[in-house]
Amino acid sequence: MRPFGFRDKLGYLFGDFGNDFTFILSTMILTKFSTDILGIAPAVIGTIMMLARFVDGVTDVTMGRICDRSPLTRAGKFKPWILRMCIPVAAASFLMYQGGIASWPMGARIAYIAITYLLWGSFCYTAINIPYGSMASAISPEPGDRQSLSTFRTMGGMLAGMVIGIALPIIAYEKVTLADGTIKETLIGSKVTFAALVFSILAIISYLLCYALIKERVAVESHERQKGPTVSGMLKSAFTNRALLSIIVASVVMLLAQLTMQNMAAYIYPDYYGNAGAQSASTVFMMLGMIVAAAVSKPLAKKYGKAEVSVVSNLFAAIIMVLIWFIKPQNVWVYCSLQLLCWLGLGIFSMVSWALITDVIDYSELRNGIREDGSVYAMYSFARKLGQALAAGISGWLLTAIGYSSSAASQGLPQTESVLNGIFNISTLLPALGFLLLALVLWFWYPLHKRAVENNVAALKAKRNDAQ
């Protein structure tokens, strides 16, 4: 078997590249598409996303158990699922963005979005993302290798976000002249549909590259032989597992902060600043912050610990968002520049976040005497989806609360001044609160700081040496 190397890192990068061609697309445009093209109230689409997470509570955990009970094949235990599900998840994503249904009755439009969103997120995305995330601990048992995989995974998502963030505003928006002669950039339904098709094709290509490049090296037995716990037993164990429970809460608040920024970008740039093109530029600024984060995260994590570095980086991001709210820059490029600093702080945590969950998997093995890569990752994935839904739901409810008019948006009309100020407040204060809560959870609740992780790694090595 070839040793762990750059090929595995690149393959793992392509895996999240494929994931985020559908995941980030949904966070960036689905709410905007539903409100401005389909005319659905923001609170309604937010509620649909929230309710879907209750379905995920079943499908994520079930998929985790399926992974743990899957037989070990020549390709590995988790890797075959990438090949099986790459086309279904891409097709389901494309189905969500059909501008042609705007002429349907409102009830039919709402039902269509609800059904296709469930099909994509609760079933197809779950069936590929749970095995993909669980696979990290099977590619290599070494903490340094796993940190590299975490960094490359984050870079894959970052690159997908950059492609979508730059291309989507250029493809999907069109300048429309209003009755008073002013020019407004308006979302066009057919162009969103075309963009979704392109991103779905790119997702399939990325998944196939992931499958071809990676290699599973840690042979984890099926729970058919390990006598793994039942789903109810696993859920009960999770609520007494401090490391897992705290990382679940941390994930929820992290996604709440990050995805609120991404969701609201579709409103703050075209509506508040009147410059949809700046949304593309903001993605470049985000990329710059993430590149710096990628360069410094591994040495900082190695020296100080992943959790410790994450606390500091999220406090920094919270301070930046409060500063933006206080200054309230009227120039869109000043806003973008300050957000670059926020993305630097968030980026450092993002680079180590996937390595944190492998630490939790190791901790759970020592605690329970059985390795549950799929089950632990399923709980973590559910938490991430819950964070995604909270970001979309709270953003949608708050947009409705401040008086955002879907009918005005669908006709290309501007929002009122009070609505625009509300958009700015949601875009800055809600992420700041999320970053602050994340730092507090990681420092006071999450138990796997640097020394504890090193002790766990040593204990697992001794356990496996004894078994041999």
C-alpha positions in Angstrom: 0.0 0.0 0.0 1.4 3.4 -1.0 2.1 5.8 1.9 0.0 8.8 2.7 0.9 11.7 0.6 -0.1 14.7 -1.6 -2.4 12.5 -3.8 -4.6 11.7 -0.8 -4.7 15.4 0.3 -5.7 16.5 -3.2 -8.3 13.8 -3.5 -9.8 14.8 -0.2 -9.8 18.5 -1.4 -11.8 17.4 -4.4 -14.4 15.7 -2.2 -15.4 18.9 -0.4 -15.0 20.7 -3.7 -17.9 18.5 -4.9 -19.8 18.8 -1.7 -19.8 22.6 -1.7 -20.8 23.0 -5.3 -24.2 22.1 -3.9 -24.0 23.0 -0.3 -22.6 26.5 -0.7 -24.8 27.2 -3.6 -27.8 26.5 -1.4 -26.5 28.8 1.3 -25.7 31.6 -1.1 -28.8 31.7 -3.3 -31.7 29.3 -2.3 -33.3 31.9 0.0 -32.8 34.7 -2.4 -34.1 32.5 -5.3 -37.1 31.5 -3.3 -38.0 35.1 -2.2 -37.1 37.1 -5.4 -38.0 34.6 -8.1 -40.7 32.4 -6.6 -42.2 35.1 -4.4 -42.1 32.9 -1.3 -42.0 34.9 2.0 -38.5 34.7 3.7 -40.1 33.2 6.9 -41.7 30.4 4.9 -38.5 29.3 3.2 -36.6 29.6 6.5 -39.2 27.4 8.2 -38.9 24.8 5.5 -35.2 24.6 6.1 -35.7 24.4 9.8 -38.2 21.6 9.6 -36.0 19.6 7.2 -33.4 19.3 10.0 -35.8 17.1 12.0 -35.8 14.7 9.1 -32.0 14.9 9.1 -32.0 13.9 12.7 -33.1 10.5 11.4 -31.4 10.2 8.0 -27.9 11.4 9.2 -27.8 9.0 12.2 -29.2 6.2 10.0 -26.5 6.8 7.4 -23.8 6.8 10.0 -25.0 3.4 11.2 -25.1 2.1 7.6 -21.5 3.3 7.2 -20.3 1.6 10.4 -22.0 -1.7 9.3 -20.8 -1.5 5.7 -18.4 -4.3 4.7 -14.8 -3.6 4.1 -14.3 -3.8 0.3 -11.1 -3.5 -1.8 -11.9 0.2 -2.3 -12.4 0.7 1.4 -15.4 1.0 3.8 -16.5 4.6 3.1 -15.1 5.3 -0.4 -17.6 3.3 -2.4 -20.4 5.7 -1.3 -18.7 8.5 -3.2 -19.2 6.7 -6.5 -22.7 5.6 -5.7 -24.1 8.9 -4.7 -22.3 11.5 -6.8 -24.9 11.7 -9.6 -28.0 11.6 -7.4 -26.8 14.5 -5.1 -25.9 16.7 -8.1 -29.2 16.0 -9.9 -31.2 16.7 -6.7 -29.4 20.0 -6.3 -30.2 21.1 -9.9 -33.9 20.3 -9.4 -34.2 22.9 -6.6 -33.4 25.9 -8.8 -36.1 25.7 -11.5 -37.2 29.2 -12.4 -40.0 27.9 -14.5 -42.2 27.0 -11.5 -42.6 30.8 -10.7 -45.9 30.6 -12.7 -47.3 27.8 -10.5 -49.8 28.5 -7.7 -48.1 29.6 -4.5 -48.9 26.3 -2.7 -47.4 24.3 -5.5 -44.2 26.4 -5.4 -43.8 26.0 -1.7 -44.4 22.2 -1.9 -41.9 21.9 -4.8 -39.2 23.7 -2.8 -39.9 21.7 0.3 -39.8 18.3 -1.5 -36.7 19.0 -3.6 -34.9 20.5 -0.6 -35.6 17.4 1.4 -34.5 15.1 -1.5 -31.2 17.0 -1.8 -30.3 17.7 1.8 -31.8 15.0 3.9 -31.2 12.0 1.6 -28.8 12.5 -1.3 -26.3 14.9 0.4 -26.5 12.9 3.6 -25.7 9.7 1.8 -22.5 11.1 0.3 -21.3 13.5 3.0 -21.4 11.1 6.0 -19.1 8.6 4.3 -16.9 11.3 3.0 -16.4 12.9 6.4 -16.0 9.6 8.1 -13.3 8.5 5.6 -10.7 11.0 7.0 -10.0 8.8 10.0 -9.6 5.8 7.7 -7.1 7.5 5.3 -4.5 7.8 8.0 -4.3 7.3 11.8 -1.7 10.1 12.3 -2.8 13.4 13.8 -0.5 15.4 11.5 -1.9 13.7 8.4 -5.5 14.3 9.6 -4.7 18.0 10.1 -3.5 18.1 6.5 -6.7 16.5 5.4 -8.7 19.0 7.4 -6.7 21.9 5.8 -7.2 20.5 2.3 -10.9 19.8 2.9 -11.4 23.4 3.9 -9.4 24.6 0.9 -11.7 22.5 -1.3 -14.8 24.1 0.2 -13.1 27.5 -0.1 -12.3 27.0 -3.8 -15.9 25.9 -4.5 -17.1 29.0 -2.6 -14.8 31.2 -4.6 -16.0 29.7 -8.0 -19.6 30.1 -7.0 -19.2 33.5 -5.3 -17.5 35.0 -8.3 -19.5 33.2 -11.1 -23.0 33.3 -9.6 -23.5 37.1 -9.4 -22.1 37.5 -12.9 -24.3 34.8 -14.4 -27.5 35.2 -12.4 -28.0 39.0 -12.1 -29.1 41.4 -14.9 -29.2 45.2 -14.8 -32.8 46.4 -15.1 -33.8 50.1 -15.6 -36.7 51.1 -13.2 -39.5 53.5 -14.0 -37.6 56.4 -12.4 -34.6 55.8 -14.5 -32.4 54.1 -11.9 -30.6 50.9 -12.7 -31.1 47.9 -10.3 -29.3 44.6 -10.5 -32.0 41.9 -10.4 -31.9 38.1 -10.1 -33.1 36.2 -13.1 -34.7 32.8 -12.6 -33.6 31.1 -15.8 -30.0 32.1 -15.2 -30.0 30.7 -11.7 -31.2 27.4 -13.3 -28.4 27.4 -15.8 -25.8 28.2 -13.1 -27.2 25.3 -10.9 -26.7 22.9 -13.9 -23.1 24.0 -14.4 -22.3 23.6 -10.7 -23.9 20.2 -10.6 -21.7 18.9 -13.4 -18.6 20.3 -11.7 -19.7 18.5 -8.5 -19.8 15.1 -10.3 -16.4 15.7 -11.8 -15.0 16.6 -8.4 -16.4 13.5 -6.7 -15.0 11.2 -9.3 -11.5 12.8 -8.8 -11.9 12.3 -5.1 -12.7 8.6 -5.6 -9.7 8.1 -7.9 -7.1 9.8 -5.8 -7.7 8.7 -2.1 -6.8 5.5 -0.4 -8.2 4.1 2.9 -5.4 2.7 5.1 -7.1 2.1 8.5 -9.1 -1.1 8.2 -12.2 -0.6 10.4 -14.3 -3.7 11.0 -18.0 -3.7 10.3 -20.2 -3.4 13.3 -21.8 -6.7 12.2 -18.6 -8.2 13.8 -18.0 -5.5 16.4 -21.5 -5.8 17.8 -22.0 -2.0 17.6 -24.7 -0.3 19.7 -28.2 0.5 18.5 -29.2 3.9 17.2 -31.0 4.7 20.5 -27.9 3.5 22.4 -25.6 5.6 20.3 -27.8 8.7 20.8 -27.9 8.1 24.5 -24.1 7.8 24.5 -23.7 11.0 22.6 -25.5 13.0 25.2 -23.1 11.8 27.9 -20.0 12.4 25.6 -18.7 15.8 26.6 -16.4 16.1 23.6 -19.0 15.1 21.1 -21.8 17.2 22.6 -19.6 20.3 22.9 -18.3 20.0 19.3 -21.9 19.6 18.1 -22.9 22.9 19.8 -19.7 24.5 18.5 -20.6 23.4 15.0 -24.1 24.8 15.2 -23.0 28.3 16.3 -20.1 28.3 13.8 -22.4 27.5 10.9 -24.9 30.1 12.2 -22.2 32.8 12.0 -20.6 31.7 8.8 -23.7 31.0 6.8 -25.5 34.1 7.9 -22.7 36.0 6.4 -23.0 34.0 3.2 -26.8 34.1 3.1 -27.0 37.8 3.7 -24.4 38.6 1.1 -27.2 38.0 -1.5 -29.0 40.9 0.2 -26.4 43.3 1.5 -24.5 43.7 -1.8 -27.3 44.1 -4.4 -29.8 45.8 -2.0 -27.9 47.7 0.7 -24.9 48.7 -1.4 -26.6 48.4 -4.8 -23.6 46.5 -6.2 -24.1 42.8 -6.9 -20.7 42.7 -8.6 -19.1 43.5 -5.3 -20.4 40.1 -4.1 -18.0 38.5 -6.6 -15.2 40.6 -5.4 -16.0 39.8 -1.8 -15.4 36.2 -2.6 -11.8 37.1 -3.7 -11.3 38.9 -0.4 -12.6 35.8 1.4 -10.2 33.7 -0.6 -7.2 35.9 0.4 -8.2 35.6 4.1 -8.5 31.8 3.8 -5.1 31.5 2.0 -3.4 33.3 4.9 -5.3 31.1 7.3 -4.2 27.9 5.5 -0.6 29.0 5.7 -0.6 29.7 9.4 -3.2 27.2 10.9 -1.1 24.0 10.9 2.0 25.4 12.6 -0.1 27.4 15.1 -2.2 24.3 15.9 0.9 22.1 16.3 2.5 24.6 18.7 -0.5 25.7 20.7 -3.3 23.2 20.0 -6.3 23.2 17.7 -8.9 24.2 20.2 -6.7 26.9 21.7 -6.0 28.5 18.3 -9.7 28.2 17.4 -10.7 30.2 20.5 -8.4 33.1 19.7 -9.3 33.2 15.9 -13.1 33.3 16.6 -12.7 36.1 19.2 -10.8 38.0 16.6 -13.6 37.4 14.0 -16.3 38.6 16.5 -14.4 41.8 17.3 -14.1 42.6 13.5 -17.8 42.1 12.9 -18.7 44.4 15.9 -16.2 46.9 14.5 -17.9 46.8 11.0 -21.3 47.3 12.7 -20.0 50.3 14.7 -18.3 52.0 11.7 -21.1 51.1 9.3 -19.0 51.8 6.2 -20.9 53.4 3.3 -18.2 52.4 0.8 -18.7 48.8 -0.3 -14.9 48.2 -0.7 -14.3 49.3 2.9 -16.9 46.7 4.0 -15.2 44.0 1.9 -11.8 44.9 3.2 -12.9 44.6 6.8 -14.6 41.3 6.1 -11.3 40.0 4.8 -10.0 40.2 8.4 -13.1 38.4 9.6 -12.5 35.6 7.1 -8.9 35.3 8.3 -10.2 34.6 11.9 -12.9 32.2 10.7 -10.5 30.6 8.3 -8.1 29.5 10.9 -10.8 27.7 12.8 -12.2 26.2 9.5 -8.8 24.8 8.7 -8.6 22.8 11.9 -12.3 22.0 12.4 -12.3 18.7 10.5 -9.3 17.5 12.5 -11.2 18.3 15.7 -13.9 15.7 14.8 -11.2 13.1 14.2 -10.0 13.9 17.8 -13.5 13.3 19.0 -13.7 10.0 17.2 -10.4 8.9 18.9 -11.8 10.0 22.3 -15.0 8.1 21.7 -13.1 4.9 20.8 -11.1 5.1 24.1 -14.3 5.9 26.0 -16.6 3.3 24.5 -14.1 0.6 23.4 -15.4 0.6 19.8 -14.6 2.8 16.8 -17.6 4.6 15.4 -16.4 6.8 12.6 -19.7 6.9 10.8 -21.9 7.4 13.8 -19.8 10.1 15.4 -19.5 11.9 12.1 -23.2 11.6 11.5 -24.0 13.4 14.7 -21.5 16.1 13.7 -23.0 16.4 10.2 -26.4 16.7 11.7 -25.2 19.6 13.8 -23.7 21.3 10.8 -27.0 20.9 8.9 -28.8 22.3 12.0 -26.5 25.3 11.9 -27.2 25.7 8.2 -30.9 25.6 8.9 -30.7 28.0 11.8 -28.8 30.5 9.6 -31.3 30.3 6.9 -34.3 30.2 9.2 -33.2 33.0 11.5 -32.1 35.1 8.5 -35.5 34.5 6.8 -37.5 35.3 10.0 -35.5 38.4 10.6 -35.9 39.6 7.0 -39.6 39.2 7.4 -39.5 41.0 10.8 -37.7 44.0 9.3 -40.3 44.2 6.5 -38.4 42.8 3.5 -40.8 42.7 0.6 -40.6 39.6 -1.7 -43.2 41.2 -4.1 -41.1 44.3 -4.5 -38.0 42.3 -5.1 -39.7 40.1 -7.7 -40.7 43.3 -9.6 -37.2 44.8 -9.3 -38.3 47.5 -6.9 -36.0 48.8 -4.2 -36.5 48.1 -0.4 -37.2 50.9 2.1 -34.5 52.6 4.1 -35.5 50.9 7.4 -35.3 47.5 5.6 -31.8 48.3 4.2 -30.6 49.2 7.7 -32.1 46.0 9.1 -30.2 44.0 6.4 -26.9 45.6 7.5 -27.6 44.8 11.2 -28.4 41.2 10.5 -25.3 40.8 8.4 -23.0 42.0 11.1 -24.4 41.5 14.6 -25.7 37.9 14.2 -22.3 36.6 12.9 -20.5 38.4 15.7 -22.7 36.7 18.3 -22.0 33.3 16.7 -18.3 33.8 16.7 -18.3 34.9 20.4 -20.4 31.9 21.5 -18.1 29.5 19.5 -15.0 30.8 21.3 -16.7 30.3 24.7 -17.8 26.8 24.0 -14.4 25.7 22.8 -12.6 27.2 25.8 -14.9 26.3 28.7 -16.7 23.2 27.5 -14.8 21.3 24.8 -12.3 19.0 26.7 -9.9 18.0 23.9 -7.2 20.7 24.2 -3.6 20.0 23.2 -2.4 17.8 26.0 -5.5 15.7 26.1 -5.3 15.0 22.3 -1.6 14.0 22.6 -2.5 11.6 25.5 -5.4 10.0 23.5 -3.2 9.5 20.4 -0.6 7.7 22.5 -3.2 5.5 24.2 -4.7 4.4 20.9 -1.2 3.6 19.5 -0.5 1.5 22.6 -3.9 -0.2 22.2 -3.3 -1.2 18.6 0.2 -2.4 19.3 -1.1 -4.6 22.0 -3.8 -6.0 19.6 -1.1 -6.9 17.1 
